Amino acid sequence: MSHHILLIGGHGKIAQLLTPLLLARSWNVTSMIRTSEQTPAIEKLGKGQPGKLSVFVSSVEDVQDEGDAQKILDQIKPDWVVWSAGT
């Protein structure tokens, strides 16, 4: 069974170690990163992996209330959310 993971803080050290592990299990990962400049580093993590990697550019700081969080969940539709964001 394939899972879809929303990985918040996808550019962090732990997330960059976790992403290839999840993709190797044929799971789909949406990596939420702060800026589009981080996209190439994240996309490299998905090369040659059986799972599908997507990048979602949005800052955690922009999530001000439950409604903002729900909009992200409604857009991404993850099975699981993994928080790996720093401060």
PDB file of N, CA, C and O in Angstrom:
ATOM      1  N   MET A   1       0.840  -1.186   0.000  1.00  0.00           N
ATOM      2  CA  MET A   1       0.000   0.000   0.000  1.00  0.00           C
ATOM      3  C   MET A   1       0.879   1.241   0.000  1.00  0.00           C
ATOM      4  O   MET A   1       1.817   1.347   0.790  1.00  0.00           O
ATOM      5  N   SER A   2       0.578   2.159  -0.872  1.00  0.00           N
ATOM      6  CA  SER A   2       1.328   3.400  -0.958  1.00  0.00           C
ATOM      7  C   SER A   2       0.714   4.443  -0.032  1.00  0.00           C
ATOM      8  O   SER A   2      -0.506   4.549   0.093  1.00  0.00           O
ATOM      9  N   HIS A   3       1.574   5.196   0.604  1.00  0.00           N
ATOM     10  CA  HIS A   3       1.136   6.278   1.478  1.00  0.00           C
ATOM     11  C   HIS A   3       1.587   7.601   0.887  1.00  0.00           C
ATOM     12  O   HIS A   3       2.560   7.668   0.136  1.00  0.00           O
ATOM     13  N   HIS A   4       0.860   8.653   1.240  1.00  0.00           N
ATOM     14  CA  HIS A   4       1.243  10.000   0.832  1.00  0.00           C
ATOM     15  C   HIS A   4       1.591  10.770   2.101  1.00  0.00           C
ATOM     16  O   HIS A   4       0.753  10.943   2.986  1.00  0.00           O
ATOM     17  N   ILE A   5       2.834  11.226   2.176  1.00  0.00           N
ATOM     18  CA  ILE A   5       3.362  11.914   3.341  1.00  0.00           C
ATOM     19  C   ILE A   5       3.547  13.390   3.030  1.00  0.00           C
ATOM     20  O   ILE A   5       4.148  13.739   2.014  1.00  0.00           O
ATOM     21  N   LEU A   6       3.039  14.256   3.892  1.00  0.00           N
ATOM     22  CA  LEU A   6       3.370  15.676   3.839  1.00  0.00           C
ATOM     23  C   LEU A   6       4.494  15.888   4.834  1.00  0.00           C
ATOM     24  O   LEU A   6       4.305  15.726   6.040  1.00  0.00           O
ATOM     25  N   LEU A   7       5.649  16.247   4.334  1.00  0.00           N
ATOM     26  CA  LEU A   7       6.840  16.425   5.159  1.00  0.00           C
ATOM     27  C   LEU A   7       7.089  17.925   5.332  1.00  0.00           C
ATOM     28  O   LEU A   7       7.605  18.587   4.431  1.00  0.00           O
ATOM     29  N   ILE A   8       6.717  18.446   6.494  1.00  0.00           N
ATOM     30  CA  ILE A   8       6.863  19.873   6.775  1.00  0.00           C
ATOM     31  C   ILE A   8       8.290  20.136   7.245  1.00  0.00           C
ATOM     32  O   ILE A   8       8.779  19.498   8.178  1.00  0.00           O
ATOM     33  N   GLY A   9       8.943  21.078   6.588  1.00  0.00           N
ATOM     34  CA  GLY A   9      10.350  21.354   6.888  1.00  0.00           C
ATOM     35  C   GLY A   9      11.262  20.492   6.047  1.00  0.00           C
ATOM     36  O   GLY A   9      12.307  20.042   6.517  1.00  0.00           O
ATOM     37  N   GLY A  10      10.872  20.258   4.804  1.00  0.00           N
ATOM     38  CA  GLY A  10      11.546  19.321   3.918  1.00  0.00           C
ATOM     39  C   GLY A  10      12.989  19.615   3.589  1.00  0.00           C
ATOM     40  O   GLY A  10      13.694  18.728   3.107  1.00  0.00           O
ATOM     41  N   HIS A  11      13.456  20.824   3.831  1.00  0.00           N
ATOM     42  CA  HIS A  11      14.841  21.172   3.504  1.00  0.00           C
ATOM     43  C   HIS A  11      15.784  20.951   4.683  1.00  0.00           C
ATOM     44  O   HIS A  11      16.999  21.087   4.532  1.00  0.00           O
ATOM     45  N   GLY A  12      15.253  20.617   5.837  1.00  0.00           N
ATOM     46  CA  GLY A  12      16.092  20.396   7.015  1.00  0.00           C
ATOM     47  C   GLY A  12      16.903  19.113   6.928  1.00  0.00           C
ATOM     48  O   GLY A  12      16.637  18.253   6.089  1.00  0.00           O
ATOM     49  N   LYS A  13      17.887  18.995   7.797  1.00  0.00           N
ATOM     50  CA  LYS A  13      18.794  17.845   7.771  1.00  0.00           C
ATOM     51  C   LYS A  13      18.066  16.519   7.966  1.00  0.00           C
ATOM     52  O   LYS A  13      18.285  15.572   7.211  1.00  0.00           O
ATOM     53  N   ILE A  14      17.204  16.449   8.974  1.00  0.00           N
ATOM     54  CA  ILE A  14      16.476  15.201   9.246  1.00  0.00           C
ATOM     55  C   ILE A  14      15.556  14.861   8.077  1.00  0.00           C
ATOM     56  O   ILE A  14      15.488  13.708   7.651  1.00  0.00           O
ATOM     57  N   ALA A  15      14.852  15.860   7.562  1.00  0.00           N
ATOM     58  CA  ALA A  15      13.936  15.629   6.440  1.00  0.00           C
ATOM     59  C   ALA A  15      14.681  15.140   5.204  1.00  0.00           C
ATOM     60  O   ALA A  15      14.167  14.294   4.472  1.00  0.00           O
ATOM     61  N   GLN A  16      15.875  15.653   4.962  1.00  0.00           N
ATOM     62  CA  GLN A  16      16.632  15.220   3.791  1.00  0.00           C
ATOM     63  C   GLN A  16      17.169  13.802   3.951  1.00  0.00           C
ATOM     64  O   GLN A  16      17.462  13.135   2.958  1.00  0.00           O
ATOM     65  N   LEU A  17      17.299  13.342   5.181  1.00  0.00           N
ATOM     66  CA  LEU A  17      17.647  11.934   5.412  1.00  0.00           C
ATOM     67  C   LEU A  17      16.413  11.048   5.297  1.00  0.00           C
ATOM     68  O   LEU A  17      16.494   9.923   4.804  1.00  0.00           O
ATOM     69  N   LEU A  18      15.278  11.553   5.750  1.00  0.00           N
ATOM     70  CA  LEU A  18      14.042  10.776   5.759  1.00  0.00           C
ATOM     71  C   LEU A  18      13.422  10.632   4.368  1.00  0.00           C
ATOM     72  O   LEU A  18      12.882   9.576   4.038  1.00  0.00           O
ATOM     73  N   THR A  19      13.495  11.668   3.567  1.00  0.00           N
ATOM     74  CA  THR A  19      12.832  11.661   2.259  1.00  0.00           C
ATOM     75  C   THR A  19      13.222  10.460   1.394  1.00  0.00           C
ATOM     76  O   THR A  19      12.327   9.769   0.906  1.00  0.00           O
ATOM     77  N   PRO A  20      14.506  10.178   1.179  1.00  0.00           N
ATOM     78  CA  PRO A  20      14.848   9.019   0.343  1.00  0.00           C
ATOM     79  C   PRO A  20      14.391   7.693   0.950  1.00  0.00           C
ATOM     80  O   PRO A  20      14.075   6.754   0.219  1.00  0.00           O
ATOM     81  N   LEU A  21      14.355   7.609   2.268  1.00  0.00           N
ATOM     82  CA  LEU A  21      13.889   6.379   2.923  1.00  0.00           C
ATOM     83  C   LEU A  21      12.411   6.136   2.637  1.00  0.00           C
ATOM     84  O   LEU A  21      12.001   5.006   2.369  1.00  0.00           O
ATOM     85  N   LEU A  22      11.620   7.192   2.695  1.00  0.00           N
ATOM     86  CA  LEU A  22      10.182   7.068   2.400  1.00  0.00           C
ATOM     87  C   LEU A  22       9.956   6.747   0.928  1.00  0.00           C
ATOM     88  O   LEU A  22       9.136   5.892   0.590  1.00  0.00           O
ATOM     89  N   LEU A  23      10.684   7.433   0.058  1.00  0.00           N
ATOM     90  CA  LEU A  23      10.540   7.201  -1.379  1.00  0.00           C
ATOM     91  C   LEU A  23      10.966   5.791  -1.761  1.00  0.00           C
ATOM     92  O   LEU A  23      10.384   5.191  -2.664  1.00  0.00           O
ATOM     93  N   ALA A  24      11.970   5.263  -1.088  1.00  0.00           N
ATOM     94  CA  ALA A  24      12.448   3.899  -1.370  1.00  0.00           C
ATOM     95  C   ALA A  24      11.382   2.859  -1.054  1.00  0.00           C
ATOM     96  O   ALA A  24      11.418   1.751  -1.589  1.00  0.00           O
ATOM     97  N   ARG A  25      10.437   3.207  -0.191  1.00  0.00           N
ATOM     98  CA  ARG A  25       9.326   2.304   0.143  1.00  0.00           C
ATOM     99  C   ARG A  25       8.162   2.462  -0.831  1.00  0.00           C
ATOM    100  O   ARG A  25       7.084   1.906  -0.620  1.00  0.00           O
ATOM    101  N   SER A  26       8.390   3.222  -1.892  1.00  0.00           N
ATOM    102  CA  SER A  26       7.370   3.543  -2.907  1.00  0.00           C
ATOM    103  C   SER A  26       6.267   4.429  -2.350  1.00  0.00           C
ATOM    104  O   SER A  26       5.155   4.443  -2.878  1.00  0.00           O
ATOM    105  N   TRP A  27       6.563   5.159  -1.300  1.00  0.00           N
ATOM    106  CA  TRP A  27       5.610   6.116  -0.759  1.00  0.00           C
ATOM    107  C   TRP A  27       5.775   7.430  -1.514  1.00  0.00           C
ATOM    108  O   TRP A  27       6.846   7.725  -2.044  1.00  0.00           O
ATOM    109  N   ASN A  28       4.715   8.201  -1.554  1.00  0.00           N
ATOM    110  CA  ASN A  28       4.747   9.511  -2.178  1.00  0.00           C
ATOM    111  C   ASN A  28       4.997  10.556  -1.093  1.00  0.00           C
ATOM    112  O   ASN A  28       4.404  10.501  -0.015  1.00  0.00           O
ATOM    113  N   VAL A  29       5.868  11.494  -1.385  1.00  0.00           N
ATOM    114  CA  VAL A  29       6.238  12.521  -0.417  1.00  0.00           C
ATOM    115  C   VAL A  29       6.019  13.897  -1.032  1.00  0.00           C
ATOM    116  O   VAL A  29       6.478  14.178  -2.139  1.00  0.00           O
ATOM    117  N   THR A  30       5.311  14.747  -0.298  1.00  0.00           N
ATOM    118  CA  THR A  30       5.241  16.156  -0.637  1.00  0.00           C
ATOM    119  C   THR A  30       6.088  16.872   0.392  1.00  0.00           C
ATOM    120  O   THR A  30       5.779  16.868   1.583  1.00  0.00           O
ATOM    121  N   SER A  31       7.152  17.483  -0.075  1.00  0.00           N
ATOM    122  CA  SER A  31       8.106  18.166   0.786  1.00  0.00           C
ATOM    123  C   SER A  31       7.748  19.652   0.834  1.00  0.00           C
ATOM    124  O   SER A  31       7.832  20.356  -0.172  1.00  0.00           O
ATOM    125  N   MET A  32       7.349  20.113   2.013  1.00  0.00           N
ATOM    126  CA  MET A  32       6.994  21.524   2.186  1.00  0.00           C
ATOM    127  C   MET A  32       8.246  22.294   2.573  1.00  0.00           C
ATOM    128  O   MET A  32       8.851  22.048   3.617  1.00  0.00           O
ATOM    129  N   ILE A  33       8.623  23.237   1.702  1.00  0.00           N
ATOM    130  CA  ILE A  33       9.837  24.018   1.918  1.00  0.00           C
ATOM    131  C   ILE A  33       9.492  25.509   1.927  1.00  0.00           C
ATOM    132  O   ILE A  33       8.444  25.922   1.431  1.00  0.00           O
ATOM    133  N   ARG A  34      10.380  26.287   2.489  1.00  0.00           N
ATOM    134  CA  ARG A  34      10.135  27.715   2.701  1.00  0.00           C
ATOM    135  C   ARG A  34      10.263  28.553   1.437  1.00  0.00           C
ATOM    136  O   ARG A  34       9.464  29.462   1.213  1.00  0.00           O
ATOM    137  N   THR A  35      11.264  28.256   0.607  1.00  0.00           N
ATOM    138  CA  THR A  35      11.510  29.079  -0.580  1.00  0.00           C
ATOM    139  C   THR A  35      11.777  28.200  -1.805  1.00  0.00           C
ATOM    140  O   THR A  35      12.239  27.065  -1.688  1.00  0.00           O
ATOM    141  N   SER A  36      11.476  28.749  -2.968  1.00  0.00           N
ATOM    142  CA  SER A  36      11.671  27.990  -4.209  1.00  0.00           C
ATOM    143  C   SER A  36      13.148  27.734  -4.502  1.00  0.00           C
ATOM    144  O   SER A  36      13.477  26.822  -5.260  1.00  0.00           O
ATOM    145  N   GLU A  37      14.038  28.526  -3.912  1.00  0.00           N
ATOM    146  CA  GLU A  37      15.472  28.307  -4.113  1.00  0.00           C
ATOM    147  C   GLU A  37      15.922  26.955  -3.547  1.00  0.00           C
ATOM    148  O   GLU A  37      16.964  26.434  -3.946  1.00  0.00           O
ATOM    149  N   GLN A  38      15.150  26.390  -2.629  1.00  0.00           N
ATOM    150  CA  GLN A  38      15.482  25.095  -2.029  1.00  0.00           C
ATOM    151  C   GLN A  38      15.032  23.921  -2.902  1.00  0.00           C
ATOM    152  O   GLN A  38      15.409  22.778  -2.642  1.00  0.00           O
ATOM    153  N   THR A  39      14.242  24.189  -3.918  1.00  0.00           N
ATOM    154  CA  THR A  39      13.656  23.132  -4.744  1.00  0.00           C
ATOM    155  C   THR A  39      14.689  22.194  -5.373  1.00  0.00           C
ATOM    156  O   THR A  39      14.513  20.980  -5.273  1.00  0.00           O
ATOM    157  N   PRO A  40      15.754  22.685  -6.014  1.00  0.00           N
ATOM    158  CA  PRO A  40      16.701  21.752  -6.646  1.00  0.00           C
ATOM    159  C   PRO A  40      17.312  20.745  -5.664  1.00  0.00           C
ATOM    160  O   PRO A  40      17.493  19.578  -6.010  1.00  0.00           O
ATOM    161  N   ALA A  41      17.627  21.183  -4.464  1.00  0.00           N
ATOM    162  CA  ALA A  41      18.207  20.268  -3.465  1.00  0.00           C
ATOM    163  C   ALA A  41      17.212  19.179  -3.090  1.00  0.00           C
ATOM    164  O   ALA A  41      17.602  18.030  -2.878  1.00  0.00           O
ATOM    165  N   ILE A  42      15.947  19.524  -3.008  1.00  0.00           N
ATOM    166  CA  ILE A  42      14.925  18.543  -2.651  1.00  0.00           C
ATOM    167  C   ILE A  42      14.682  17.589  -3.827  1.00  0.00           C
ATOM    168  O   ILE A  42      14.569  16.379  -3.631  1.00  0.00           O
ATOM    169  N   GLU A  43      14.604  18.125  -5.027  1.00  0.00           N
ATOM    170  CA  GLU A  43      14.340  17.284  -6.195  1.00  0.00           C
ATOM    171  C   GLU A  43      15.420  16.222  -6.391  1.00  0.00           C
ATOM    172  O   GLU A  43      15.125  15.129  -6.874  1.00  0.00           O
ATOM    173  N   LYS A  44      16.657  16.526  -6.027  1.00  0.00           N
ATOM    174  CA  LYS A  44      17.736  15.538  -6.131  1.00  0.00           C
ATOM    175  C   LYS A  44      17.459  14.313  -5.272  1.00  0.00           C
ATOM    176  O   LYS A  44      17.881  13.208  -5.612  1.00  0.00           O
ATOM    177  N   LEU A  45      16.759  14.499  -4.170  1.00  0.00           N
ATOM    178  CA  LEU A  45      16.466  13.390  -3.255  1.00  0.00           C
ATOM    179  C   LEU A  45      15.541  12.354  -3.888  1.00  0.00           C
ATOM    180  O   LEU A  45      15.519  11.199  -3.463  1.00  0.00           O
ATOM    181  N   GLY A  46      14.781  12.762  -4.897  1.00  0.00           N
ATOM    182  CA  GLY A  46      13.828  11.855  -5.529  1.00  0.00           C
ATOM    183  C   GLY A  46      14.358  11.114  -6.738  1.00  0.00           C
ATOM    184  O   GLY A  46      13.680  10.233  -7.267  1.00  0.00           O
ATOM    185  N   LYS A  47      15.551  11.451  -7.184  1.00  0.00           N
ATOM    186  CA  LYS A  47      16.111  10.820  -8.387  1.00  0.00           C
ATOM    187  C   LYS A  47      16.285   9.314  -8.198  1.00  0.00           C
ATOM    188  O   LYS A  47      16.902   8.859  -7.236  1.00  0.00           O
ATOM    189  N   GLY A  48      15.727   8.557  -9.136  1.00  0.00           N
ATOM    190  CA  GLY A  48      15.884   7.108  -9.125  1.00  0.00           C
ATOM    191  C   GLY A  48      15.087   6.376  -8.058  1.00  0.00           C
ATOM    192  O   GLY A  48      15.291   5.181  -7.847  1.00  0.00           O
ATOM    193  N   GLN A  49      14.195   7.064  -7.393  1.00  0.00           N
ATOM    194  CA  GLN A  49      13.402   6.440  -6.337  1.00  0.00           C
ATOM    195  C   GLN A  49      12.054   5.965  -6.890  1.00  0.00           C
ATOM    196  O   GLN A  49      11.513   6.585  -7.806  1.00  0.00           O
ATOM    197  N   PRO A  50      11.514   4.887  -6.352  1.00  0.00           N
ATOM    198  CA  PRO A  50      10.223   4.401  -6.851  1.00  0.00           C
ATOM    199  C   PRO A  50       9.037   5.260  -6.418  1.00  0.00           C
ATOM    200  O   PRO A  50       8.017   5.287  -7.106  1.00  0.00           O
ATOM    201  N   GLY A  51       9.151   5.959  -5.294  1.00  0.00           N
ATOM    202  CA  GLY A  51       8.073   6.832  -4.845  1.00  0.00           C
ATOM    203  C   GLY A  51       8.097   8.151  -5.593  1.00  0.00           C
ATOM    204  O   GLY A  51       9.100   8.514  -6.207  1.00  0.00           O
ATOM    205  N   LYS A  52       6.985   8.863  -5.536  1.00  0.00           N
ATOM    206  CA  LYS A  52       6.873  10.150  -6.227  1.00  0.00           C
ATOM    207  C   LYS A  52       7.137  11.282  -5.232  1.00  0.00           C
ATOM    208  O   LYS A  52       6.584  11.293  -4.132  1.00  0.00           O
ATOM    209  N   LEU A  53       7.978  12.227  -5.624  1.00  0.00           N
ATOM    210  CA  LEU A  53       8.321  13.381  -4.803  1.00  0.00           C
ATOM    211  C   LEU A  53       7.728  14.636  -5.416  1.00  0.00           C
ATOM    212  O   LEU A  53       7.904  14.909  -6.603  1.00  0.00           O
ATOM    213  N   SER A  54       7.023  15.396  -4.589  1.00  0.00           N
ATOM    214  CA  SER A  54       6.488  16.693  -4.991  1.00  0.00           C
ATOM    215  C   SER A  54       7.029  17.743  -4.036  1.00  0.00           C
ATOM    216  O   SER A  54       7.335  17.453  -2.879  1.00  0.00           O
ATOM    217  N   VAL A  55       7.141  18.960  -4.535  1.00  0.00           N
ATOM    218  CA  VAL A  55       7.619  20.069  -3.712  1.00  0.00           C
ATOM    219  C   VAL A  55       6.480  21.072  -3.565  1.00  0.00           C
ATOM    220  O   VAL A  55       5.821  21.439  -4.538  1.00  0.00           O
ATOM    221  N   PHE A  56       6.266  21.506  -2.325  1.00  0.00           N
ATOM    222  CA  PHE A  56       5.238  22.504  -2.013  1.00  0.00           C
ATOM    223  C   PHE A  56       5.931  23.658  -1.305  1.00  0.00           C
ATOM    224  O   PHE A  56       6.459  23.489  -0.206  1.00  0.00           O
ATOM    225  N   VAL A  57       5.932  24.835  -1.933  1.00  0.00           N
ATOM    226  CA  VAL A  57       6.617  25.998  -1.365  1.00  0.00           C
ATOM    227  C   VAL A  57       5.619  26.815  -0.547  1.00  0.00           C
ATOM    228  O   VAL A  57       4.689  27.423  -1.079  1.00  0.00           O
ATOM    229  N   SER A  58       5.847  26.806   0.762  1.00  0.00           N
ATOM    230  CA  SER A  58       5.006  27.564   1.689  1.00  0.00           C
ATOM    231  C   SER A  58       5.717  27.615   3.032  1.00  0.00           C
ATOM    232  O   SER A  58       6.278  26.617   3.485  1.00  0.00           O
ATOM    233  N   SER A  59       5.692  28.764   3.655  1.00  0.00           N
ATOM    234  CA  SER A  59       6.348  28.911   4.946  1.00  0.00           C
ATOM    235  C   SER A  59       5.393  28.567   6.080  1.00  0.00           C
ATOM    236  O   SER A  59       4.220  28.941   6.051  1.00  0.00           O
ATOM    237  N   VAL A  60       5.896  27.862   7.065  1.00  0.00           N
ATOM    238  CA  VAL A  60       5.112  27.547   8.261  1.00  0.00           C
ATOM    239  C   VAL A  60       4.662  28.845   8.933  1.00  0.00           C
ATOM    240  O   VAL A  60       3.591  28.898   9.537  1.00  0.00           O
ATOM    241  N   GLU A  61       5.471  29.873   8.825  1.00  0.00           N
ATOM    242  CA  GLU A  61       5.136  31.160   9.434  1.00  0.00           C
ATOM    243  C   GLU A  61       3.870  31.769   8.841  1.00  0.00           C
ATOM    244  O   GLU A  61       3.240  32.616   9.474  1.00  0.00           O
ATOM    245  N   ASP A  62       3.492  31.353   7.636  1.00  0.00           N
ATOM    246  CA  ASP A  62       2.272  31.865   7.009  1.00  0.00           C
ATOM    247  C   ASP A  62       1.011  31.183   7.530  1.00  0.00           C
ATOM    248  O   ASP A  62      -0.100  31.638   7.258  1.00  0.00           O
ATOM    249  N   VAL A  63       1.176  30.114   8.263  1.00  0.00           N
ATOM    250  CA  VAL A  63       0.032  29.405   8.837  1.00  0.00           C
ATOM    251  C   VAL A  63      -0.305  30.081  10.163  1.00  0.00           C
ATOM    252  O   VAL A  63       0.380  29.886  11.167  1.00  0.00           O
ATOM    253  N   GLN A  64      -1.352  30.864  10.149  1.00  0.00           N
ATOM    254  CA  GLN A  64      -1.716  31.678  11.309  1.00  0.00           C
ATOM    255  C   GLN A  64      -2.810  31.054  12.168  1.00  0.00           C
ATOM    256  O   GLN A  64      -2.945  31.385  13.346  1.00  0.00           O
ATOM    257  N   ASP A  65      -3.590  30.151  11.577  1.00  0.00           N
ATOM    258  CA  ASP A  65      -4.683  29.552  12.351  1.00  0.00           C
ATOM    259  C   ASP A  65      -5.050  28.192  11.763  1.00  0.00           C
ATOM    260  O   ASP A  65      -4.477  27.751  10.767  1.00  0.00           O
ATOM    261  N   GLU A  66      -5.998  27.556  12.390  1.00  0.00           N
ATOM    262  CA  GLU A  66      -6.416  26.216  11.963  1.00  0.00           C
ATOM    263  C   GLU A  66      -6.934  26.206  10.529  1.00  0.00           C
ATOM    264  O   GLU A  66      -6.745  25.230   9.803  1.00  0.00           O
ATOM    265  N   GLY A  67      -7.584  27.290  10.121  1.00  0.00           N
ATOM    266  CA  GLY A  67      -8.090  27.380   8.754  1.00  0.00           C
ATOM    267  C   GLY A  67      -6.981  27.350   7.723  1.00  0.00           C
ATOM    268  O   GLY A  67      -7.104  26.701   6.685  1.00  0.00           O
ATOM    269  N   ASP A  68      -5.880  28.065   8.015  1.00  0.00           N
ATOM    270  CA  ASP A  68      -4.727  28.047   7.104  1.00  0.00           C
ATOM    271  C   ASP A  68      -4.145  26.642   6.993  1.00  0.00           C
ATOM    272  O   ASP A  68      -3.793  26.190   5.903  1.00  0.00           O
ATOM    273  N   ALA A  69      -4.049  25.959   8.128  1.00  0.00           N
ATOM    274  CA  ALA A  69      -3.524  24.593   8.126  1.00  0.00           C
ATOM    275  C   ALA A  69      -4.444  23.662   7.339  1.00  0.00           C
ATOM    276  O   ALA A  69      -3.976  22.806   6.589  1.00  0.00           O
ATOM    277  N   GLN A  70      -5.739  23.832   7.511  1.00  0.00           N
ATOM    278  CA  GLN A  70      -6.707  22.981   6.813  1.00  0.00           C
ATOM    279  C   GLN A  70      -6.632  23.168   5.307  1.00  0.00           C
ATOM    280  O   GLN A  70      -6.795  22.206   4.556  1.00  0.00           O
ATOM    281  N   LYS A  71      -6.385  24.406   4.848  1.00  0.00           N
ATOM    282  CA  LYS A  71      -6.248  24.664   3.414  1.00  0.00           C
ATOM    283  C   LYS A  71      -5.095  23.859   2.822  1.00  0.00           C
ATOM    284  O   LYS A  71      -5.211  23.312   1.726  1.00  0.00           O
ATOM    285  N   ILE A  72      -3.988  23.791   3.549  1.00  0.00           N
ATOM    286  CA  ILE A  72      -2.837  23.013   3.085  1.00  0.00           C
ATOM    287  C   ILE A  72      -3.194  21.536   3.022  1.00  0.00           C
ATOM    288  O   ILE A  72      -2.901  20.867   2.031  1.00  0.00           O
ATOM    289  N   LEU A  73      -3.820  21.028   4.067  1.00  0.00           N
ATOM    290  CA  LEU A  73      -4.221  19.617   4.089  1.00  0.00           C
ATOM    291  C   LEU A  73      -5.198  19.304   2.965  1.00  0.00           C
ATOM    292  O   LEU A  73      -5.098  18.253   2.332  1.00  0.00           O
ATOM    293  N   ASP A  74      -6.140  20.202   2.711  1.00  0.00           N
ATOM    294  CA  ASP A  74      -7.113  19.997   1.631  1.00  0.00           C
ATOM    295  C   ASP A  74      -6.438  19.995   0.262  1.00  0.00           C
ATOM    296  O   ASP A  74      -6.861  19.270  -0.638  1.00  0.00           O
ATOM    297  N   GLN A  75      -5.392  20.802   0.101  1.00  0.00           N
ATOM    298  CA  GLN A  75      -4.689  20.869  -1.176  1.00  0.00           C
ATOM    299  C   GLN A  75      -3.791  19.648  -1.383  1.00  0.00           C
ATOM    300  O   GLN A  75      -3.782  19.069  -2.470  1.00  0.00           O
ATOM    301  N   ILE A  76      -3.043  19.252  -0.362  1.00  0.00           N
ATOM    302  CA  ILE A  76      -2.066  18.174  -0.487  1.00  0.00           C
ATOM    303  C   ILE A  76      -2.717  16.801  -0.344  1.00  0.00           C
ATOM    304  O   ILE A  76      -2.326  15.856  -1.029  1.00  0.00           O
ATOM    305  N   LYS A  77      -3.697  16.686   0.531  1.00  0.00           N
ATOM    306  CA  LYS A  77      -4.410  15.430   0.806  1.00  0.00           C
ATOM    307  C   LYS A  77      -3.475  14.294   1.263  1.00  0.00           C
ATOM    308  O   LYS A  77      -3.477  13.209   0.681  1.00  0.00           O
ATOM    309  N   PRO A  78      -2.681  14.557   2.303  1.00  0.00           N
ATOM    310  CA  PRO A  78      -1.763  13.509   2.777  1.00  0.00           C
ATOM    311  C   PRO A  78      -2.472  12.461   3.622  1.00  0.00           C
ATOM    312  O   PRO A  78      -3.521  12.719   4.212  1.00  0.00           O
ATOM    313  N   ASP A  79      -1.877  11.276   3.667  1.00  0.00           N
ATOM    314  CA  ASP A  79      -2.315  10.253   4.615  1.00  0.00           C
ATOM    315  C   ASP A  79      -1.698  10.517   5.981  1.00  0.00           C
ATOM    316  O   ASP A  79      -2.305  10.253   7.020  1.00  0.00           O
ATOM    317  N   TRP A  80      -0.480  11.042   5.955  1.00  0.00           N
ATOM    318  CA  TRP A  80       0.289  11.307   7.174  1.00  0.00           C
ATOM    319  C   TRP A  80       0.982  12.649   7.043  1.00  0.00           C
ATOM    320  O   TRP A  80       1.328  13.080   5.943  1.00  0.00           O
ATOM    321  N   VAL A  81       1.181  13.309   8.188  1.00  0.00           N
ATOM    322  CA  VAL A  81       1.950  14.547   8.241  1.00  0.00           C
ATOM    323  C   VAL A  81       3.123  14.318   9.159  1.00  0.00           C
ATOM    324  O   VAL A  81       2.961  13.850  10.286  1.00  0.00           O
ATOM    325  N   VAL A  82       4.316  14.650   8.674  1.00  0.00           N
ATOM    326  CA  VAL A  82       5.529  14.547   9.477  1.00  0.00           C
ATOM    327  C   VAL A  82       6.077  15.960   9.656  1.00  0.00           C
ATOM    328  O   VAL A  82       6.345  16.665   8.684  1.00  0.00           O
ATOM    329  N   TRP A  83       6.237  16.360  10.921  1.00  0.00           N
ATOM    330  CA  TRP A  83       6.772  17.690  11.239  1.00  0.00           C
ATOM    331  C   TRP A  83       8.278  17.553  11.412  1.00  0.00           C
ATOM    332  O   TRP A  83       8.744  16.835  12.297  1.00  0.00           O
ATOM    333  N   SER A  84       9.027  18.234  10.575  1.00  0.00           N
ATOM    334  CA  SER A  84      10.480  18.215  10.676  1.00  0.00           C
ATOM    335  C   SER A  84      11.034  19.637  10.579  1.00  0.00           C
ATOM    336  O   SER A  84      12.221  19.838  10.326  1.00  0.00           O
ATOM    337  N   ALA A  85      10.156  20.611  10.785  1.00  0.00           N
ATOM    338  CA  ALA A  85      10.580  22.008  10.706  1.00  0.00           C
ATOM    339  C   ALA A  85      11.347  22.384  11.972  1.00  0.00           C
ATOM    340  O   ALA A  85      11.085  21.871  13.060  1.00  0.00           O
ATOM    341  N   GLY A  86      12.286  23.283  11.795  1.00  0.00           N
ATOM    342  CA  GLY A  86      13.082  23.747  12.925  1.00  0.00           C
ATOM    343  C   GLY A  86      12.336  24.742  13.768  1.00  0.00           C
ATOM    344  O   GLY A  86      11.215  24.488  14.209  1.00  0.00           O
ATOM    345  N   THR A  87      12.957  25.867  13.991  1.00  0.00           N
ATOM    346  CA  THR A  87      12.392  26.853  14.904  1.00  0.00           C
ATOM    347  C   THR A  87      11.109  27.444  14.473  1.00  0.00           C
ATOM    348  O   THR A  87      10.550  28.286  15.175  1.00  0.00           O
TER     349      THR A  87
END
